[in-house]
């Protein structure tokens, strides 16, 4: 938009109700995803987000076929899948990434079949897979804001326990912490966050909100608290910039947000390299 100042562009953007809804929900979901992402990346559970997003796709397809509210169907299904994944990883012959691959591919296949048999392979499939900023209704926004605030509240309330379980689960268990409960809590919060973000980011891109901010923050920060705070800031800023880029150049929101996160990761990586280089030179 030639000749437009940044303030004028923002003013025009926020004159659209759907963009206001998208920014509110997206910022909250990005914040939740980044906080949980630090724990998931450190515990090497980062791919659980990818697996659960595919389960969410299957649930959204089923809800669409049955003409039910998408979030009402998706949330309990994805939460159940999160618990199942953890149980499989702990107590089954099918462990870790194999369990995630098994459930995610099965869910994706079921979702594609349900959509092709009922509504047909139309643009709704692209919206489910890659997200759509137009997908957020007023009811979705109310539910998303409520659940996002609940996720943030539970995370802050249980922060110290999550920290203990993330870094040394065996020591935390020895000190009396119910590690299984807090591991399940992280899985529950992750499942809810993924479902809330899927409508906008899509099943194939939502896991980026969990992985990228945490990895980006870890390039420069070393302590859990600073990594968590930095990841939260990076995630929200990248989301906002991604929405602006999406608006200005008419490109998909989810892809724009992921691209901005990639740039931030590369920038932080360069700053980390420069910091190490100058530290060695000074020594």
C-alpha positions in Angstrom: 0.0 0.0 0.0 2.1 2.9 -1.3 2.0 6.1 0.7 0.5 4.6 3.8 2.3 5.1 7.0 2.5 2.2 9.5 -0.1 3.8 11.8 -2.5 4.3 8.9 -2.0 0.7 7.9 -2.7 -0.6 11.4 -5.8 1.7 11.6 -7.2 0.3 8.4 -6.4 -3.3 9.5 -8.2 -3.0 12.8 -11.3 -1.5 11.1 -12.1 -5.1 10.1 -13.8 -7.0 12.9 -12.5 -10.4 11.7 -8.9 -9.1 11.9 -9.4 -7.8 15.4 -10.8 -11.2 16.4 -7.9 -13.0 14.7 -5.2 -10.8 16.4 -6.8 -11.2 19.9 -7.1 -15.0 19.6 -3.8 -15.4 17.8 -1.8 -13.4 20.4 -3.3 -15.4 23.2 -2.7 -18.8 21.4 0.9 -17.7 20.5 1.6 -16.9 24.1 0.2 -20.2 25.4 2.1 -22.2 22.7 5.4 -20.5 23.4 5.2 -21.1 27.2 4.3 -24.8 26.8 6.8 -25.1 23.9 9.8 -24.5 26.2 8.9 -27.5 28.3 8.1 -29.7 25.4 11.3 -28.9 23.5 13.4 -29.5 26.6 11.7 -32.8 27.3 12.0 -33.8 23.6 8.3 -33.9 23.2 8.2 -31.1 20.6 6.7 -33.4 17.9 3.7 -34.1 20.0 2.3 -30.8 18.7 2.5 -32.0 15.2 0.8 -35.3 16.1 -2.0 -33.6 18.0 -2.6 -31.1 15.2 -3.3 -34.0 12.8 -5.7 -35.5 15.3 -7.3 -32.1 15.4 -7.7 -32.1 11.6 -9.5 -35.5 11.8 -11.8 -34.1 14.6 -12.5 -30.9 12.6 -13.4 -33.0 9.6 -15.8 -35.1 11.7 -17.4 -32.1 13.2 -17.9 -30.6 9.8 -19.5 -33.8 8.5 -21.9 -33.9 11.5 -22.6 -30.2 11.4 -21.4 -29.8 14.9 -19.4 -26.9 16.5 -15.7 -27.5 15.5 -14.1 -26.6 18.9 -16.7 -28.5 20.9 -15.8 -31.7 19.1 -12.1 -31.1 18.6 -11.0 -30.2 22.1 -12.1 -33.5 23.9 -10.8 -35.6 21.0 -7.4 -34.0 21.0 -7.1 -34.0 24.8 -7.9 -37.8 24.7 -5.3 -38.3 22.0 -2.7 -36.4 24.1 -3.3 -38.7 27.1 -3.2 -41.7 24.8 0.2 -40.6 23.3 1.7 -40.2 26.7 0.4 -43.6 27.8 1.7 -45.3 24.7 5.1 -43.7 25.1 5.4 -44.8 28.7 3.8 -48.3 28.8 3.7 -49.7 25.3 6.0 -51.4 22.8 5.2 -48.5 20.5 7.1 -45.5 22.0 8.0 -41.9 21.4 8.1 -40.7 17.8 6.6 -44.0 16.5 3.5 -43.5 18.6 3.1 -39.9 17.4 3.6 -41.0 13.8 1.1 -43.9 14.2 -1.7 -41.7 15.6 -1.1 -38.6 13.5 -1.1 -40.4 10.1 -4.1 -42.4 11.1 -6.0 -39.3 12.1 -5.0 -37.4 9.0 -6.2 -40.3 6.8 -9.5 -40.5 8.6 -10.0 -36.8 8.3 -9.4 -36.8 4.5 -11.7 -39.8 4.0 -14.5 -38.2 6.1 -14.3 -34.9 4.1 -14.1 -36.6 0.7 -17.1 -38.8 1.5 -19.3 -36.0 2.9 -18.5 -32.5 1.7 -15.9 -33.3 -1.0 -12.3 -32.2 -1.4 -13.0 -28.5 -1.6 -11.4 -25.3 -0.2 -12.5 -26.3 3.4 -9.7 -28.8 3.3 -7.1 -26.1 2.6 -8.6 -24.1 5.5 -8.2 -27.0 7.8 -4.7 -27.9 6.7 -3.2 -24.4 6.3 -5.6 -22.2 8.3 -7.9 -19.3 7.5 -8.0 -16.0 9.2 -11.7 -15.8 8.3 -12.5 -19.0 10.2 -12.9 -17.3 13.6 -16.6 -16.7 14.4 -17.6 -14.6 17.4 -18.5 -17.8 19.3 -15.1 -19.2 18.5 -13.4 -16.1 19.8 -15.3 -16.1 23.1 -14.5 -19.8 23.7 -10.9 -19.3 22.6 -10.3 -16.3 24.8 -11.8 -18.1 27.8 -9.8 -21.3 27.3 -6.5 -19.4 26.5 -6.8 -17.4 29.8 -7.5 -20.7 31.6 -4.4 -22.2 30.0 -2.2 -19.2 31.0 -3.7 -19.3 34.5 -2.9 -22.9 35.1 0.6 -22.6 33.6 1.4 -19.7 35.9 -0.1 -21.4 38.9 1.9 -24.6 38.3 5.0 -23.0 36.9 7.4 -24.3 39.6 6.1 -27.8 39.3 6.3 -27.7 35.5 9.9 -26.4 35.8 10.8 -29.3 38.2 9.3 -31.9 35.9 10.9 -30.4 32.8 14.5 -30.5 34.1 14.7 -33.5 36.3 11.6 -35.7 36.5 13.2 -38.4 38.6 14.4 -35.9 41.2 11.0 -34.1 41.3 9.4 -37.5 41.9 11.8 -38.3 44.7 10.9 -35.0 46.4 7.2 -35.9 46.4 6.1 -34.1 43.3 3.3 -36.0 41.4 5.2 -35.9 38.1 2.6 -37.9 36.2 -0.1 -35.4 37.1 2.0 -32.4 35.9 3.1 -34.2 32.7 -0.5 -34.9 32.0 -1.3 -31.2 32.7 1.2 -30.1 30.2 -0.3 -32.5 27.6 -3.8 -31.2 28.4 -2.8 -27.5 28.0 -0.9 -28.3 24.8 -3.9 -30.1 23.3 -6.2 -27.2 24.1 -3.8 -24.7 22.7 -3.3 -26.6 19.5 -7.0 -26.9 18.9 -7.5 -23.1 19.5 -4.7 -22.2 17.0 -5.6 -24.8 14.3 -8.5 -22.8 12.8 -6.1 -19.9 12.1 -2.7 -21.6 11.6 -3.9 -24.9 10.1 -3.1 -28.5 11.0 0.3 -28.5 9.2 1.6 -25.2 10.7 0.3 -24.9 14.2 3.2 -26.9 15.7 5.5 -24.1 14.5 4.1 -21.9 17.3 5.3 -24.4 19.8 8.7 -25.2 18.4 10.1 -22.0 16.9 9.8 -19.5 19.7 11.4 -21.9 22.2 14.3 -22.7 19.9 14.7 -19.0 19.0 14.9 -17.9 22.7 17.4 -20.7 23.5 19.8 -19.3 21.0 20.6 -16.4 23.3 19.1 -17.2 26.7 20.2 -20.1 29.0 18.0 -19.9 32.1 14.6 -21.4 32.1 12.8 -18.3 33.2 14.6 -16.0 30.7 14.0 -18.6 27.9 10.3 -18.7 28.8 9.9 -14.9 28.9 11.9 -14.4 25.7 9.9 -17.2 23.9 6.6 -15.6 24.9 7.8 -12.1 23.6 9.2 -13.5 20.4 6.0 -15.5 19.7 3.6 -12.7 20.2 5.7 -10.2 18.2 6.2 -12.7 15.3 2.5 -13.4 15.2 1.6 -9.7 15.0 4.2 -9.0 12.3 3.0 -12.1 10.4 -0.6 -10.8 10.5 0.5 -7.4 9.2 2.5 -9.1 6.4 -0.4 -11.3 5.5 -2.7 -8.2 5.3 -0.3 -6.1 3.3 0.6 -8.8 0.7 -2.5 -10.9 0.7 -0.7 -14.1 1.7 -2.0 -16.9 4.1 -1.7 -15.8 7.7 -0.3 -19.1 9.0 2.5 -19.2 6.5 3.4 -15.6 7.1 3.6 -16.1 10.9 5.9 -19.2 10.4 8.1 -17.3 7.9 8.5 -14.4 10.4 9.4 -17.0 13.1 12.0 -18.5 10.8 13.6 -15.1 10.2 13.6 -14.5 14.0 15.3 -17.8 14.5 18.0 -17.0 12.0 18.5 -13.5 13.5 18.9 -14.9 17.0 21.2 -17.5 15.7 23.4 -14.8 14.1 23.4 -12.8 17.3 24.4 -15.9 19.3 27.2 -16.6 16.8 28.4 -13.0 17.0 28.2 -13.1 20.8 30.4 -16.2 20.9 32.8 -14.8 18.4 33.4 -11.6 20.3 33.7 -13.5 23.6 36.5 -15.6 22.1 38.1 -12.5 20.6 38.0 -10.7 24.0 39.5 -13.8 25.7 
